[in-house]
Amino acid sequence: MAKAIICENDPAVQKNLSLILKAFNFESITPISLEEAINVLETTDDISIVIVNETFADQKPHSNRIIQYITNLPMYRRRDIMLIITGQNLKTLDRLLAFAKGADLIVNTQDINNFLSFFKKSYSEHQATYRQYKELLNR
């Protein structure tokens, strides 16, 4: 079973996101600290989705170490991970910001109750975009 990491400060939001991802056959890992999140990323190979609140574990939005870690991964590894960033000062579905941050999806925390619809579309796009890339790598 593929894994998803949910780095979210609010336990209720963590639980809600876990339930949504479970419906897509993802096992959710919910670290409680920055160190634990980085450790899971370093030691687990089958991470497919990472959801990061930009202020998780008191991180600053412009220097979040989890986001930096993922965006600095080697390309072959990075393309296996769908990065979703949440935050209270972000505009949901902002493609320009997503591009700038190296993310696949941006969701404002006020829109988290609509996460399922945003995720379905974005996950489908992510799969379609990287399917050919992955097929070429496997040749």
C-alpha positions in Angstrom: 0.0 0.0 0.0 1.4 3.4 -1.0 2.0 5.9 1.8 1.0 9.5 2.5 2.5 11.8 5.0 0.2 14.4 6.6 2.1 17.2 8.3 -0.8 19.1 9.9 -1.1 20.9 13.2 -4.8 20.2 13.8 -5.6 16.6 14.8 -9.1 16.9 13.4 -7.8 17.9 10.0 -5.2 15.1 10.1 -8.0 12.6 10.8 -10.2 14.0 8.0 -7.3 13.9 5.5 -6.4 10.4 6.5 -9.9 9.2 5.9 -10.0 10.8 2.4 -6.6 9.2 1.5 -7.7 5.8 2.9 -10.5 5.8 0.3 -7.8 6.1 -2.3 -5.8 3.2 -0.7 -3.1 5.3 0.9 -1.7 4.5 4.4 -1.4 7.7 6.3 1.6 8.6 8.4 1.0 11.6 10.7 4.3 12.8 12.3 4.0 15.0 15.3 7.3 16.9 14.9 9.5 18.3 12.1 12.3 15.8 13.0 9.9 12.8 12.7 8.5 14.1 9.4 12.0 14.5 7.9 13.0 11.0 9.3 10.0 9.4 7.6 10.9 11.1 4.3 14.5 9.9 4.6 13.8 6.3 5.5 10.6 5.4 3.6 10.8 4.8 -0.1 7.1 4.3 -1.0 5.8 7.8 -0.1 3.4 8.9 -2.8 1.7 12.0 -1.2 2.9 14.6 1.2 0.5 17.1 2.6 2.2 19.9 4.5 0.7 22.8 6.4 3.2 25.5 5.7 3.3 26.3 9.5 3.6 22.7 10.6 5.7 22.3 13.7 6.1 26.1 14.0 7.8 26.4 10.6 7.8 29.7 8.7 5.9 29.5 5.4 8.9 30.8 3.3 11.4 28.4 4.9 9.5 25.2 5.7 12.1 22.5 5.9 9.8 19.7 4.8 8.9 21.5 1.6 12.5 22.4 1.0 13.5 18.7 1.6 11.0 17.5 -1.0 11.8 20.1 -3.6 15.5 19.3 -3.3 15.1 15.5 -3.9 16.6 14.0 -7.0 14.2 14.3 -9.9 13.6 10.5 -10.2 12.4 10.5 -6.6 10.6 13.8 -6.6 8.3 12.9 -9.4 7.0 10.0 -7.4 5.7 12.4 -4.7 2.6 14.6 -5.0 3.2 17.6 -2.8 0.2 19.4 -1.4 0.7 22.6 0.6 -2.0 23.9 2.9 -2.1 27.2 4.8 -4.3 30.0 6.0 -2.8 32.7 3.8 -2.8 30.7 0.6 -5.2 30.9 -2.3 -6.8 27.5 -3.1 -5.8 26.1 -6.5 -3.3 28.9 -7.1 -1.3 27.3 -9.9 1.4 30.0 -10.0 2.1 29.7 -6.3 2.1 25.9 -6.7 4.7 26.2 -9.5 6.8 28.6 -7.4 6.8 26.3 -4.4 7.3 23.1 -6.4 3.9 21.8 -5.3 1.2 20.0 -7.1 -1.8 21.5 -5.2 -2.3 24.5 -2.9 -5.3 24.5 -0.5 -6.3 27.2 1.9 -7.1 25.7 5.3 -10.6 27.4 5.2 -11.3 25.2 2.1 -10.1 22.0 3.7 -13.7 20.6 3.9 -13.6 20.5 0.1 -10.3 18.8 0.0 -11.7 15.6 -1.6 -12.9 17.4 -4.8 -9.6 19.3 -5.1 -7.6 16.2 -4.5 -9.4 14.0 -7.0 -8.8 16.4 -9.9 -5.2 17.1 -8.9 -4.3 13.5 -8.3 -5.7 12.5 -11.6 -3.7 15.3 -13.3 -0.5 14.2 -11.5 -0.9 10.6 -12.5 -1.5 11.5 -16.2 1.4 14.0 -16.3 4.0 11.6 -14.9 2.7 8.3 -16.3 4.7 8.8 -19.6 7.7 10.0 -17.6 7.7 6.9 -15.4 7.2 4.7 -18.4 10.2 6.2 -20.1 12.4 5.7 -17.0 11.3 2.0 -16.8 12.5 1.2 -20.3 
